[in-house]
């Protein structure tokens, strides 16, 4: 006669509850009281051991055959491991769901620009009507967590022009973030992004060091004196 009683978190149940893990013998329906380790009761030896995580899972094996005891212990450990794995999976699922919820909230917040700013792709743009030198304009943008705007394509440039026209009802010459003040002819954006796209007017640039947009009839780019005071466009990532 052989049976196994498994106590998890204080609740006892028979290993027959695990149909996919049946020892190679017929188990009785009776569960037995908890016995002390290696006790003999009525000629039947009781073996007690701990398996699973920590010592919360207790396994009680009732056996008259040592070999069968081993097979039942393996089966009970498989059953307990399955229960522990299910609990871990549930915890992981809850953790993933929480992270996804937090990311969803971040994504929702990140789709908005501050009041007065205009969103285009992954950046927010702000037209500053106050006339400042190029350096003062860049400093002003930095105070808002931004830089003078860099421009990376025709569509983006048209969007910036449209924003300015919407604010002013005209196309004033305006500072953006290009400069070759570090080395003549080497144009850089103040935000550190690559200076690849350009929209220079015919014959430009010349020998000046700071970039203004909306120049001339074509509303193109011109290099001019950095001390010139102009409105400006700031930009920052969302």
N, C-alpha and C positions, 0 to 999 in steps of 0.2 A: 504494500500500500504506500502510495507516495502522493503528496500534494505540496503546493506552495502558496503561501500567503504573503502578499506584498502590502506594506503599509506606506503610503505616501502622504506626507503632511498630516499624519495621524489618522487617515482614513484607510481601513483595511478592505482589500478585495482579492478575489481568487484569480489566479493567472488564467483561468479558462475564459476570462473576459477578453483575452487577446487571441482570437481565432487564427490569426496569421502567424502565431508563434506558439505552436503546441508541442510540448515535449513528446517523445516517442512512447508514451504510456497513457492509460486512461486515468484522468484525474477525477477524484470524487468531488461532489458538490459541497462538501463540508469545509468550512474554514476553521482554523485552529487558533486557540489563544496564543498570545505572544509568550515565547519561552525564553529562558535565559540561554546564553550562548553554550552550545554543545551539551544541552541537557538531555537526559533520557527520560521519557514519559511512557509508561506502559510498554516498554520494550522497543519504543520507536525513538530514534535519535533526531533531535532538533538542532539544526545549524542556523546560526544567525550571522548576517554580515551586512555591510554597508556598500551600496553602489550608487552611481549617479553623482550629482553635483553636491558637494559638501556631505553632510550626514543627515539629510532630511529624508532620504529614501531608505527604508529598512526592508530587508528580504528575509523571510523565515521559511526554511526548507525542511520538510518532513520527509525522511527517507529511511528505508531499511536497506538500501543498496547505495553504496558510495558512488558508483559509476553513474547511476541515474541522477544523483544529487548534482553532479557536475553539469549534466545536460539541462536540468531545470534551471540551475543558476544562470547558465548562458542565456537561456530563453528569457528569464526574468530581467536580466540586464538589458537585453534587446528591447523588451517592452518599455522599461524605464527610460532607456536612451531615446526611444521614440517619443515618449511623453515630454522629456526635457527638450528635445529638438523642436517639438511643436510649440512649447512655451517660448523658446528662443526666437522662433520664426515669427510668432505673434508680436514679441517685443520689437524685433527688427522692422516688421510691417508698420507698427505704430510710430517708430522713430522716423522711417522714410516718409510716412504720411505727414508728420510734423514738419520735416525739412521742406517737403514740397509745398506745404501750406505757407511756410515762411517765405520761400522763394516766390510764391505767387503774390504775396503781399509786397515784396520788394519790387517785383516786376510791375505791379500796379502803380506803386509810388514812382518808379523810375520813368514812366511814360509821360510824366508831366514836367513842364518847365516852370520856373518861378513866375510870378505875376509880372507882366510886361515883356517877358521874353518870348521869342518865337521858336517853335520846335521845327527842325528839319532833320530827318533821319535820326541819328543818335546824338545830335547836338542842339543846344539852345543858343539863340542869337539875340543880341540886344543892340538896338541903335541908340547911341549916346549923342544927343544934339549939341551938347556943350563943346565949344571950340577949344581944343587942347593941342599941344605939340604931340608928336608921335610918342615920345617917352612918357609924357604925362598921361596920354590916352592908355598906353600899356599898363602903367601903374594903376590907373583907375579900374581897368579890367581885372587886374590881379586882386584888387581889394574885394572883388565880387567872386573870387574863385575861378576867374576866366583869364583869357588872353585876347589881344587883338585877333580878329578872325583870320584863320587860314582858309584858303579856297582850293578845292580839289576837283573841280569839274565845271563845265559850262552850266549845267542845270542848277548846281548849287549856287554859282555866281548869280544866275538869274533870279533865284529865290531871294538872295540877299538884296539885290537891286529892288525887287518888288516890295520887300519889307520896308526898305528906306522910303520908297515912293508912297507906300501906304501911310507911313508916319508923317511925311513932310509934304506930300503931293508934288514932289519934284525929285530931281536926281542930283543932290549936292555932292561935290567932291568930298570923299570920306576916307579916313585912315582905315586900313586893314593891316594885318600883322607881318607883312614882308619888309625885309631890310637887308642891305649888304654892307652894314656899318662895320662888320668884323673884317671883311676883305672885299675890296672893290670887285664887283661882277659876280660875287658868290652870294646868291639870294637865299635867305633862310626865313622860315616862319618862326615867330616868337614862341609858338607852342611846341616847337621841336618836331613837328611832322614834316615829311619830305616835301620839298618845293619842286613839284613835278609839273603840275598844270600851271599855265600862265595865260594872261589875256592882255598882253602889252599893246599899247597903241603903236601905230606905225612910227618907226624911228626910236622907240624906247626899248629898254632904259638907256639913260645917258650916264651922267656922272654923279647924280644925286643918290641919296642913300635910303630913303623911306618911301613906301608904296602907298599911293592914293588910288582909289577906284572912282568910277563915274567921271572920268576925265574926257573932255571934248564931246563932240557929237556922237561918237561911237560908244560912249560910256565905258571906256576901256581903262587900262592901267597906265599910270605914269609914275616915274620916280621924281621926288621933289625934296626940298629942304626939310629936314626933320623938325626944325624949329617952327615951321609953318603951323598955324593953329587951324584945326579942322574938326568937324564931328567925327565920330568913329563907330566901329562895330566890334562888339565883344562876342566871344563864343566860348562855350564850355560843354563838355560831355554831360549827358544826362546821368 
